Structures are given as structure tokens and as C-alpha cells.
Amino acid sequence: MRAEDIKNVACVGAGVIGYSWALYFSLKNLDVVVYDISNDSLDLAKKRVHDSLKSLIKNNVVSETESKNIEDRIIYTTSIEDAVKDAKLIVESAPENYDIKRDLVKKIEEFTCDDAIIVSSTSGLLISEIARDAKHPERFIGGHPYNPPHLIPLVEITKGDKTSDDVVQLAKEFYTLIGKEPVVLQKEALGFICNRIQMALYREVCDLVSRGVCTVEDADKAVTYGPGLRWGIMGPSLVFQLGGGEHGISGLLNHLGPSINMWLEDMADFKEFPKEFGPLVQAGVKEEIANRPKEIGNDDVSLAEYRDKMLIEMLKLHNKL
Ligand SMILES: NC(=O)c1ccc[n+]([C@@H]2O[C@H](COP(=O)([O-])OP(=O)(O)OC[C@H]3O[C@@H](n4cnc5c(N)ncnc54)[C@H](O)[C@@H]3O)[C@@H](O)[C@H]2O)c1
């Protein structure tokens, strides 16, 4: 099978992640069947697809007519057989639990064609364990999206111990073909790449705020109007390459190394977030939100709308929409 042969996709589990994957695949002209365990869950997924499309229309990403076609390309069912029997790619986005996922693997394999790729959206479970009892573990991969998958291009591809390299390569080609930016983990690692990077940064936010060095609001501002702007364009290593002038990143590390080592010595290295940080940061976030003008979001709803509007503008700059 070639990446271009993947025209039919099944989304198994249609919650926050599953509905958004279904929307993305349909946006890319693929035929999608969505499976969930109850009609109520499917109705909610349908509503979420509709509401997200309204936001895409408002932000000039799709027209009214395109939106109608995108909705029509998605079929909803509570029959797993109907969902997976014609699909060449099956994306499982069920609850983060080995028993549920293993049970689904069994049901999926009962009805799917032998060359289909089966992908789990898992945020951190091991693919080797999800596919432990599978008849064809070689065709299982992790395809970790970032929420919402219909807007964020990154997919972290992870392998299990029996996953075939050909399947990884095919999945990578498929995601690239539909406009995603896949990265491949060469070894299994808890939290994958980006959640580890996010948590390394957030451990330091926690420490700076807890020590009284800065407020929650100033830590957020510092990231948003400082390095965050550059990270939205290129990754941290490329940013440092430019910071090193003619000697590049190695020059930068030579030049600033002794100073950086002093910062590292003083920085957080705890292995568990302190319990008292939850209420502390929540109070700081409340104050931060209250200080924001309405047009950039000053409650959870307007913040989410502002995030999506800005995300869409940035994706347009990256030619990703
Ligand atoms: N929410 C996120 O930010 C995020 C990001 C990346 C990956 N993920 C991963 O995506 C997966 C789904 O997470 P979510 O946030 O969409 O959860 P969710 O609770 O919103 O959705 C789960 C869906 O699965 C359905 N479901 C329950 N039992 C099922 C079964 N036996 N078979 C099929 N469907 C079943 C539920 O009805 C629900 O619609 C998880 O593995 C999670 O780790 C989540």
C-alpha cells in the first residue's frame, strides 16, 4: 500500500481528540467513519464538528459550501465492523486505559483488512503494551496529536517493539501528504518529545513563581512576547544557532557555557510538582485573566476563541492551512 492509497479512515472513539481527527481527515478530502459506543457520544462529536467548522468559516479557512461537504463526508456509527471494514487507516482515540485499548484492538482486528495501519492517539501509554495481544502487532503505531488535531500540525509517531519500520515509513508519508508534520521517536520514551519539553519548561515556571522571583502573569508574558514568538517560527536549536553569530550554536554554548552552567546549578530539578503549587498558580492565573483586555480573551471562552483565531493566522503564515 502507498500513502496515496489511504482514502478511507476510521476514527474509533470520538471524544475531544477523535472528533477533531475526523474533522481534519474530512478537511483533507478523505472519507471518514466515526465509531463510538453510544449515540449520545456520536451526537456530541457531530456537534463539535459543526461548531469547529463554524469557527473555521468565521476565520476564512473554509467556505459555507466546503463546510457542508466536509460534514457530509463523515459517517457516524455504533457498529465497529461498519467503521473499520473499509478503512486503510484506523485511529483509536478511546480513553487512556490499557484494558479498553486492548479490547478495542481485538475488535478492530476482527473486522479490518490485513494491510490497514492501526494508530493509537495515546498520550503516553506504550504501543508494545497496547498491541500486546494483537494478531498483527507489526502494523500498530502511536500517532500522538496535539489538541486540537484539526489545527496543530505535529504528530509524534511512536513504535512498539514489534512495529514494522515499513509501517512507520508509510504512516510518516501519509501524515506528510495530508499536511501534518510527523516526527518519529526512535525509541519508546514516556511523554514523547513535546510533553517532556513542555514539562521541563513548566517545572521552571513552577520554581520561579514558588520562589517569588516573578508572578504567574509575568512568566506567561515573558514566554509569549519573548522566546515563544521565536519558537512559533523555528525550534530552540535553530534559534540558538542564530544567537551564536558566525560561530553558530556551538559558539554560543562556548561563549555562554560558564554562565549557563551557573544558572543550571540554581534551577529546579524536582521530580514531583509540589502540591501547594496547584492553588498558587490557579490564583495567579485568575489575576492574570482579570488583567487582560477582552479582545485578547479575559475568560475561558474568549481565551479559547482568541487562541484558535491566532493559531489559524500562524498556520496561514506557515502555509499549513
Ligand atoms: N485531550 C487531549 O488533550 C489529548 C491530546 C493528545 C492525545 N490524547 C489521547 O487521546 C485519547 C482520547 O482522549 P480524549 O481526550 O479524546 O478523551 P475523551 O474522554 O474526550 O473521549 C474518549 C471517547 O472514547 C469513547 N469511548 C469510551 N469507551 C470506548 C470504547 N470501548 N470504544 C470506543 N470508544 C470508547 C467515549 O465515549 C468518548 O467519546 C486518549 O488516549 C488520550 O490520551 C488526548
The ligand as an SDF file (V2000), in Angstrom:
LIG
                    3D

 44 48  0  0  0  0  0  0  0  0999 V2000
   -7.3290   15.5350   25.3310 N   0  0  0  0  0  0  0  0  0  0  0  0
   -6.1000   15.7690   24.9340 C   0  0  0  0  0  0  0  0  0  0  0  0
   -5.5730   16.8990   25.0500 O   0  0  0  0  0  0  0  0  0  0  0  0
   -5.3010   14.6770   24.2640 C   0  0  0  0  0  0  0  0  0  0  0  0
   -4.1940   15.0460   23.4720 C   0  0  0  0  0  0  0  0  0  0  0  0
   -3.4790   14.0310   22.8020 C   0  0  0  0  0  0  0  0  0  0  0  0
   -3.8550   12.7020   22.9340 C   0  0  0  0  0  0  0  0  0  0  0  0
   -4.9330   12.3750   23.7460 N   0  0  0  0  0  0  0  0  0  0  0  0
   -5.3050   10.9500   23.8290 C   0  0  0  0  0  0  0  0  0  0  0  0
   -6.4630   10.7160   23.0340 O   0  0  0  0  0  0  0  0  0  0  0  0
   -7.2310    9.6400   23.5830 C   0  0  0  0  0  0  0  0  0  0  0  0
   -8.6550   10.1280   23.8070 C   0  0  0  0  0  0  0  0  0  0  0  0
   -8.6380   11.2120   24.7050 O   0  0  0  0  0  0  0  0  0  0  0  0
   -9.8190   12.2950   24.7260 P   0  0  0  0  0  0  0  0  0  0  0  0
   -9.2850   13.4800   25.4390 O   0  0  0  0  0  0  0  0  0  0  0  0
  -10.4060   12.4520   23.3570 O   0  0  0  0  0  0  0  0  0  0  0  0
  -10.8810   11.5600   25.6680 O   0  0  0  0  0  0  0  0  0  0  0  0
  -12.4700   11.7670   25.7150 P   0  0  0  0  0  0  0  0  0  0  0  0
  -12.9010   11.2640   27.0380 O   0  0  0  0  0  0  0  0  0  0  0  0
  -12.8460   13.1400   25.3220 O   0  0  0  0  0  0  0  0  0  0  0  0
  -13.0130   10.7810   24.5750 O   0  0  0  0  0  0  0  0  0  0  0  0
  -12.9800    9.3980   24.6710 C   0  0  0  0  0  0  0  0  0  0  0  0
  -14.0960    8.8430   23.7890 C   0  0  0  0  0  0  0  0  0  0  0  0
  -13.9840    7.4230   23.7580 O   0  0  0  0  0  0  0  0  0  0  0  0
  -15.2770    6.8870   23.8650 C   0  0  0  0  0  0  0  0  0  0  0  0
  -15.1790    5.5210   24.3830 N   0  0  0  0  0  0  0  0  0  0  0  0
  -15.2850    5.0620   25.6460 C   0  0  0  0  0  0  0  0  0  0  0  0
  -15.1310    3.7300   25.6840 N   0  0  0  0  0  0  0  0  0  0  0  0
  -14.9350    3.3390   24.4040 C   0  0  0  0  0  0  0  0  0  0  0  0
  -14.7420    2.1000   23.7710 C   0  0  0  0  0  0  0  0  0  0  0  0
  -14.7130    0.9750   24.4640 N   0  0  0  0  0  0  0  0  0  0  0  0
  -14.6170    2.0730   22.4380 N   0  0  0  0  0  0  0  0  0  0  0  0
  -14.6500    3.2160   21.7050 C   0  0  0  0  0  0  0  0  0  0  0  0
  -14.8270    4.4240   22.2370 N   0  0  0  0  0  0  0  0  0  0  0  0
  -14.9600    4.4910   23.5740 C   0  0  0  0  0  0  0  0  0  0  0  0
  -16.0300    7.8270   24.7880 C   0  0  0  0  0  0  0  0  0  0  0  0
  -17.4360    7.6780   24.6120 O   0  0  0  0  0  0  0  0  0  0  0  0
  -15.5080    9.1710   24.3040 C   0  0  0  0  0  0  0  0  0  0  0  0
  -16.2860    9.6990   23.2500 O   0  0  0  0  0  0  0  0  0  0  0  0
   -6.5230    9.2260   24.8830 C   0  0  0  0  0  0  0  0  0  0  0  0
   -5.7010    8.1170   24.6210 O   0  0  0  0  0  0  0  0  0  0  0  0
   -5.6790   10.4530   25.2190 C   0  0  0  0  0  0  0  0  0  0  0  0
   -4.5370   10.1380   25.9690 O   0  0  0  0  0  0  0  0  0  0  0  0
   -5.6600   13.3360   24.3960 C   0  0  0  0  0  0  0  0  0  0  0  0
  1  2  1  0
  2  3  2  0
  2  4  1  0
  4  5  1  0
  4 44  2  0
  5  6  2  0
  6  7  1  0
  7  8  2  0
  8  9  1  0
  8 44  1  0
  9 10  1  0
  9 42  1  0
 10 11  1  0
 11 12  1  0
 11 40  1  0
 12 13  1  0
 13 14  1  0
 14 15  2  0
 14 16  1  0
 14 17  1  0
 17 18  1  0
 18 19  2  0
 18 20  1  0
 18 21  1  0
 21 22  1  0
 22 23  1  0
 23 24  1  0
 23 38  1  0
 24 25  1  0
 25 26  1  0
 25 36  1  0
 26 27  1  0
 26 35  1  0
 27 28  2  0
 28 29  1  0
 29 30  1  0
 29 35  2  0
 30 31  1  0
 30 32  2  0
 32 33  1  0
 33 34  2  0
 34 35  1  0
 36 37  1  0
 36 38  1  0
 38 39  1  0
 40 41  1  0
 40 42  1  0
 42 43  1  0
M  CHG  2   8   1  16  -1
M  END
$$$$
